[in-house]
Every structure is written in structure tokens, then in C-alpha cells.
Amino acid sequence: MLGQNLTRLLRGPATAFYRLRMDGLFGGVAIQHGNNKPKSLHKTRRIWLPNIQKVTVYSAILDKKLKLRMTSRILRTIDKKGGLDNYLLETKDKNIASELGLELKQTLQKALQAK
């Protein structure tokens, strides 16, 4: 169910995202392809990988620590929003762009309704 909604949200080929791994918070960051172009103008293909970190983040609503893989960009965004819970609840689904992120958002919303 989430997979179908996620592909609809992403509006693009699913292969563009980080090795099709949707088990972290990547914020839509993908592998970049391009060329190295030195002074000799001999182009060589290369890729740029996203800066992915394994981080333990605390969720105040769920009252537990979660081990997640996320990009450093998302870490800065979480700090800016004031925590993982605020980031997930205030961010649109299309900007979260991962199955794990959408599942966490749904569990947070259910936990808030239960309180």
C-alpha cells in the first residue's frame, strides 16, 4: 500500500533514488552521475554518493530511541525543526520520500490520536 503511494508521490523513475533503499530518511537525495573533466579535457565517468550516516535519534512521542540511516542534510533539517517528531509531522509526504519515513509518520499520528 505504501509502495504504490510512494511511487505516486515521487513522480519519477524509482531507480533514481539511492539504490532503491527506502529504509532510511534520505529526503529525496539521489546518486548523481557526471564526468570528471581535468585540464586535458579527457572526460571520465564518475558518481557522487549521498552523505549517509547511521544515527540514533530520540522520538519524544514514541518515547524511544530509533536507529536510522539518514543524510546529513536531513540531520540539519531535524535540528532546525526541533526534533524528529516535528520534522516528520510538519514535512509533506512527497518531501519525506521514503517508506520508513511515511510509516514513522503514520505511527506518530496514531500515537498522538491515542493520547
C-alpha positions in Angstrom: 0.0 0.0 0.0 2.7 2.5 0.9 4.8 1.5 -2.1 2.1 2.5 -4.5 1.5 5.8 -2.8 5.2 6.4 -2.6 5.8 6.0 -6.4 2.9 8.3 -7.0 4.4 10.9 -4.7 7.9 10.7 -6.2 6.7 11.3 -9.8 9.7 9.9 -11.4 11.6 6.7 -12.0 12.3 4.8 -8.8 15.8 3.9 -10.0 16.9 7.4 -9.4 16.8 7.1 -5.7 19.7 5.7 -3.6 19.9 2.1 -4.6 16.2 1.7 -4.1 16.8 1.6 -0.4 13.9 3.1 1.3 14.8 2.1 4.8 16.1 5.5 5.9 15.4 9.2 5.7 17.1 10.5 2.6 14.8 13.4 1.7 14.8 12.6 -2.0 18.6 12.7 -2.4 19.8 10.5 -5.2 23.1 9.3 -6.7 24.5 11.9 -9.0 26.2 10.9 -12.3 28.6 13.0 -14.2 32.1 13.5 -15.6 35.5 14.4 -14.2 36.9 17.0 -16.6 40.5 17.8 -16.0 42.8 20.3 -17.8 43.4 17.7 -20.6 39.6 17.7 -21.3 39.6 13.8 -21.1 36.2 13.1 -19.6 35.8 10.1 -17.2 32.5 9.0 -15.8 32.0 9.0 -12.1 29.3 9.0 -9.5 28.7 11.1 -6.3 27.1 9.3 -3.4 24.9 11.0 -0.8 26.4 11.5 2.6 24.5 8.8 4.6 25.1 8.5 8.3 23.8 5.9 10.8 22.3 7.9 13.7 20.4 7.2 16.8 17.5 9.7 17.2 15.1 10.1 20.1 11.3 10.3 19.5 9.5 12.1 22.3 6.1 11.0 21.2 7.0 7.3 21.0 9.4 7.7 24.0 12.2 5.6 22.4 15.4 5.9 20.5 15.4 4.9 16.9 18.5 3.8 14.9 18.1 5.3 11.4 20.1 5.8 8.3 19.8 9.4 7.0 21.7 12.1 5.1 23.5 14.9 6.8 21.0 17.3 5.1 18.1 15.6 6.9 20.0 15.8 10.2 20.4 19.6 9.8 16.6 19.8 8.9 15.7 17.8 12.0 17.8 20.2 14.2 16.1 23.2 12.5 12.5 21.8 13.1 13.2 20.9 16.7 13.4 17.1 16.7 12.5 14.0 14.7 8.8 14.2 15.7 8.4 17.8 14.5 10.2 17.0 11.3 8.0 14.1 10.4 4.7 15.7 11.4 5.4 19.1 9.7 7.0 17.8 6.4 4.9 16.9 3.4 4.8 13.2 2.3 6.4 13.9 -1.0 9.4 15.6 0.7 9.9 12.7 3.1 10.2 10.3 0.1 10.8 7.0 1.9 8.7 4.1 3.1 10.3 4.1 6.5 9.6 7.9 6.9 6.0 7.5 5.9 5.5 4.6 8.3 7.1 6.5 11.1 4.8 9.5 10.4 1.7 7.3 10.5 2.8 5.7 13.8 3.4 9.2 15.3 0.0 10.4 14.1 -1.7 7.3 15.6 0.2 7.8 18.9 -0.9 11.4 19.0 -4.5 10.5 18.5 -4.4 7.8 21.2 -3.1 10.3 23.8 
